[in-house]
Amino acid sequence: MKKLNIIFKPNLIKIQSILVLFLIAPSFAIADPYNSTIDLFESSPNVKPFFEKSYAFAVFPTISQGGFGLGGAFGEGKVYVGNHLVGEITLSKMSFGFQMGAQLFSEIIFLQDERAFDEFTQGTYEFSANASAVAIIAGVQAQTGTVGDTAGASRGASLGGHLETSYNRGTAVFIHPLGGLMFEVAVAGQKFKFQALK
């Protein structure tokens, strides 16, 4: 009996230690999705100047979009003035037309000045029909396939060129595809509801 205890006791301690590590480690390994998304966009040479020059920005780590004829999108985000969190925001969109598939992507919206910030955070805000976004792909370079109110969401290699991007009605929008397959990612018609921090 003594020999059996000697064999099982060290193994039991090892098993307990491993279980404790599995329970504790995830709490250290979980990164803040907002900071990770901000870092991702900030690492792009095309996006970095907007962090330096814009008055504010809204970041959405994950937006779900899908449809088959009737479609929609939803995401939750945070709004920052400089590096200070000022509120939370939700994104929603309903659409009808030729669309098929589902996709996840991150989105960041830069607000050029205080006027654009005030308009964006007045309660509800909607992108116009001519709103456009630039897709930042895995190579963290802008894809030049952006036309009109859509942004191509390629998961292929980066084009490597620098793309000049400017504000449209005080906003500049960038997306980064996370997964899924959809023919287009359209930002026109996205609606935002802002809630200031208390």
Order of alpha helices (4+ residues) and beta strands (2+ residues): alpha-alpha-alpha-beta-beta-alpha-beta-beta-beta-beta-beta-beta
